[in-house]
């Protein structure tokens, strides 16, 4: 049964067991029989969990499979360009000019802080910052013609390092506004999305910066969906422990997370399941702790839902002893 059907099953059970006052022992026995005959997911009969939809607080694990810069990515200071040129000798060299004195343009040049590439003392500097690679090629050709006086220079320009300016790999927190920051590539809105939808949203965001981006996405930390274990402290108040929901936890798993029951804990345990807004019907599922642990009976070892409260009651004598000392 899908998780979306859990509410209706547990609601019917709650209606059957709720009479507006504390449940009696006979009511508990009747409720346990109804639970046993129900389709509530439990150990050995778990339900299919719907696709996890992320929310602020979750952590994504991202890895760029394809992280090659886009051909339209503008050049910036620090970029390295492989520039090769032919026909770079003077048209009418002076008698004192030795052609071998002119440096061959065929190496890696770095875009300087002023936005130019320095081609050496013979050829000067050509502005390229803010241009695409194709535009930079035309700019270098124009510079060699107009500034140096070459007639037909042939220039080829390519990026020396094709990788994106910033690697996308690691854990990324979903912020309170529902976005995940991708550094210099901006942000993508992902709240409420499944893993497949997140992958598409991030790839669309990266299209302006990376050539045919391909991203792998997984959820590294499920922080937005929780269930709670509430422990009555025998006169010392109550302790509430939030536990991340991953979709495969039972009541026994919840108690394992708190290292078992303490010396003041009774074996009176139940699961309180939140009802929709406006509903005043308590959805209370009793847990037969002895059956789960000593007998291995899985009837009340329910599969938990986000928002469930697993309540562990304390021994009443422990509470009375605490108050009698005050």
N, C-alpha and C positions, 0 to 999 in steps of 0.2 A: 504494500500500500504506500502511495506517495506521502511525503510528510504533510502536504496540504490537507490530507484527510484526517490527520491526527486530531485536530481540534474538535471536529464534529463527533468523533467517537468518544473522546474524553469528556466532551460537554454532556453527551447523553448519560454517561456514567455518573457525572457529577450531579445531574438533575435527579437521577435515581437515588443517589446517596445523600442528598441535601434536603433537610427538613426544616431549615431555619434555626436550628439549634445544634449543640454538640452531638455528634453521631454516637449512638449507643453501640455496644458490642455486637448486638444482632444485626444492626445496620452495617457494621464493618464486615461481618461475615457474608452478608448478602452482597455487599459491594465487591468483595474479593471474588465471589462466585461469578458475578457479572464481568469482572475484569478478566477472569480466566477464560470466559467464553467470548471475549471481545477480540477485535483485530488490532489492539494496541501493539505497536512494535516493541519488541523486547529481545533480550539475549536469545540467540539461536533463531530469531525470526525478525531480523532488522529490516527497516524500511529503506527504500531508495532515497537518498538525500538529493534535493534539487541542486542545480548549479549554484555554487557560492557566489554571492554578489557582494562586492567589497563596499566598504564605507570608511569614513575618516578614522584613522587609528590603525587600520590594517597596513601591513608592509608587503610590498610587491618585490619579487625577484625578477629583474630584467636582464636580458642578455641580447645584444645586437649580433645576429648572425651575419648580416650584411651591413657594413658600416663604411661604405665608400662615399666620398664627397660628391655632391651633385655637380654636374657640369655648369650649372647656373650659379654656383656658390661664389660670391664675390671674394676677390683676393684681399688679404690683410697683411699688415706688417708681421714679419716672421715666417710667412709662407715661403716655401722653397720651390723654385721653378727650374726645370731643365730647359734651357734655351740653346737651340742650335741654329746656326745661320751660315749661308753660303753667299758668294759674290760680295765679300766684305772688304776687298782691296780697293784702294783709291782709284777713281776713274782715270785721273791724269796725275800719277805720282810725280813728285818733284825728283830732280836728278839725284838729290842726296837721300831720297827716301828708299829704304830697303824694305821690300814687301814682307819679308819675314819678320820685320819689326812689329807688324800688326798682329795682335793676339787673335787666335782663332776663337770664335764664339761657339763653344760646345762644352758646356759644363752647367753645374747647378748654381743658381744665383738666388740670394735671399732678398725678399722684399724688405727694404729698410724702413726705419721709423717714419721717414718723410714720404713713404708711399712709392718709392722708386726702386728699380733694380739697377745696380751699378755694374755696367758692362766693361769697366776698365777705363784707363786713361785715354785710350784711342777712341772709344765709342761713347763715353759719357754715361749718363743715367737717363732712364726712360720711366715715366710715371705709369704705374699699373694698378695701384690700390683702388679697390672698389669695382674693378673690372672682372669680367669672366675670363677664363683662359683664352677663349677665341678673341675677345676684345684686347687682351694683353698682347697677343700675337700681332694684331694689326697695329697696336700702339708702338711696339718695338720696331716694326718695319717702317712706320712713318718717321720714327725718331732717326733711324739710320739714313733715311732718304733726306729728310729736311734738315736735321741738325748736323749730320756728318757728311752729307753730299753723295751718298752711294746711289747708283742709278737703279739697280734691280736686285736689292737684297732679298733673299729668300729665308724666311724665319719660321721655325717650328717651336711652339711653346707647349709644355705639358707640366702637370703637377708632379713633383718628385715624390711626394708622399700622398697617396690617394685616400688614406684613412681619414675618417671624420675628425673634426677639431677636438672632439671630446668623446672618449669611449663611454658607451652605455653598457654597464655591467655592474651588478651588485644589487643591494637592497634599497628600495625607494619608499619612503613613508607617504601615505595618502594624507594630505593636510585637511584642516577643518573645513576648507571651502570645497572639498571634494576633488581637488586636483593633485597630480603628482608632478613634481618639478623635474625637468630633464636638463637642467643646467643651461648652457648657452642656447639650447634648442627650444627653450620656452617651457610651457606647462600644458598638460593634457587633462581634461576633465574625465574622471573614471568612476566616480561614486555611483553605486547601484548597478555596475556592469559586471558581467561574467568575465572569466579569463579571456575567452575568445573575443568578446567585445572590446576589452581593454587593449588587446593586441592590435586590433584594427584602428582604434582611436589613436594610439601612440604612433603607429606607422603613418597615419594621415598627417599627424603633427610634424613628423620628421621628413616628409616628402620634399619640403623646401630646402632641406639641408643635406640630405643623404640620397644617393642614387638607389632607387628601388629598395627602401629600407625593409628589413625583415627582422622581427623581434620575437624572442621567446619570452613568455610571461608565466609566472607561477605566483602563488600566494605564500610568502615566507612566514608571515605571522597573522593569525586570525584573532585580531584584538577587538573588533567591533561587535561580534556576536559572542555572548557569554551565557552561561548558566551559573547559578549561585548555590553554594552550600552554606546553610545557616545553622549554627551550632548554639544551642541554648547552654549557657554556662553555669547552671545550677546556682543562681543567685548572683553571678558575676556578669550579668548582661548577656548579650548575644554577639557572636562573632560571625561576620559575613565574609565569605571568601568567593570572589569572582573567578571563574575558570573559563578560559577560551573554549568556544564551541568549535569542534572540528567535524562533527557529524556522525561519530561512531561511538559516543559515550553512553554508558548505562549508569544506573544508580551505583552499582558496585565500583565502577570506574571513578565516580564522584567521591565516594568514601575513600578510595585509594589515594586520591589527590590530597586528602587531609591526614594521611598516615593512619587511617583507621579511627575507631571510636575511642574517646577518652574514658577515664575511670568514672566520670560523672555523667556520661551519656547513657540514656536509656536506649532500649532497642525499639523505641517508638519513632519510626521514621515515615515520612510521607513526601510526596512530590506535589507541590502546588503549581499548577500551570496557569499562566496569565490568560485572562479572558479578554476579548476585544473591548475597546472603550465603550462605556455605557452599560456593560453587562455586570450584574451584581451576583452572579452565580459562581460559587467557589468550585474550582476544578481541583479536587483533592484526591490523589491516588495513593492509597495506603501501601506501605512496603512491608512485606513479611521478611524481616532481616534474617531470622533463623532459617527460613526456607531457602533463602538465597545462598547463605554461607554454609550452614551445617548440612543441609539436605541437597543442595545443588538444584533446587527447583527454581526455574527461571520466570515463573509467572509474573512476579512483581519486580523483576529486574528490568525496568522499563528503559527503552532508548530515550535519551533526553532531548529536549528541544531548546532552542535559544530562549532565554528568559525564564526557564524552569527554576523553581526554588526547591532544593532538597533540604528539608527541615529535619534536624536531629534534636529531639527533645532530651532534656536532662532528667535524671532521677529526681523525683519530688523530695525524697528525704534529704538529698544534697542541698536543695534550695532551702528547706526548712532549717537545716543545720546552720547554713550561712546566716540567715536572718536571726536565729536565736543567739548568735554570738554578738550581735550588734547592740 
